[in-house]
Amino acid sequence: MSSFYHMLSDEERRILRKVVKKVHFKHYPKEFCTDYEADKMIAAIGPEVVQTLIRLGKDFRIDNI
């Protein structure tokens, strides 16, 4: 994993995983949409994009969907 990933709180990781699963993995089979695969995607997209996704996830309350 990337070095910035370990600086995220548990809530931020949970929000990011939901965003990645709903947006990036929406056309993938359900068995592919695991937390491990979401974590790999989060590590690959970089810290700048992660901060944007966290903000959008909180603004749109994606954790309540």
C-alpha positions in Angstrom: 0.0 0.0 0.0 1.0 3.6 -0.5 2.4 5.5 2.4 -0.5 8.0 2.6 -3.0 5.2 3.0 -1.9 4.4 6.6 -2.6 8.0 7.6 -6.3 7.7 6.9 -8.7 7.2 9.7 -11.0 4.2 9.8 -14.0 6.4 8.9 -12.1 7.8 5.9 -11.2 4.3 4.7 -14.8 3.1 5.0 -16.1 6.1 3.0 -13.4 5.7 0.3 -14.1 2.0 0.0 -17.8 2.7 -0.6 -17.1 5.4 -3.1 -14.7 3.2 -5.0 -17.1 0.3 -5.0 -20.1 2.4 -6.1 -18.3 4.4 -8.8 -15.2 2.6 -10.0 -16.4 -1.0 -9.6 -20.0 -0.6 -10.7 -19.6 -2.7 -13.9 -17.5 -5.4 -12.2 -18.9 -8.7 -10.9 -19.9 -8.6 -7.2 -17.2 -11.1 -6.2 -14.5 -8.7 -7.4 -15.8 -5.8 -5.3 -13.9 -6.6 -2.1 -12.3 -4.3 0.5 -8.9 -5.6 -0.6 -9.5 -4.7 -4.3 -10.9 -1.3 -3.2 -7.8 -0.7 -1.1 -5.6 -1.5 -4.1 -7.5 1.0 -6.2 -7.3 3.7 -3.5 -3.5 3.2 -3.2 -3.2 3.5 -7.0 -5.1 6.7 -7.5 -2.9 8.9 -5.2 -3.4 11.2 -2.3 -4.7 14.2 -4.1 -7.6 12.2 -5.6 -8.2 10.5 -2.3 -8.8 13.8 -0.5 -11.3 14.8 -3.2 -13.1 11.5 -2.9 -13.3 11.7 0.9 -14.7 15.2 0.6 -17.3 14.2 -2.0 -18.2 11.1 0.0 -18.9 13.2 3.1 -20.7 15.9 1.2 -23.0 13.5 -0.6 -23.3 11.3 2.5 -22.4 8.2 0.6 -22.0 6.2 3.8 -25.8 6.5 4.4 -26.7 5.1 1.0 
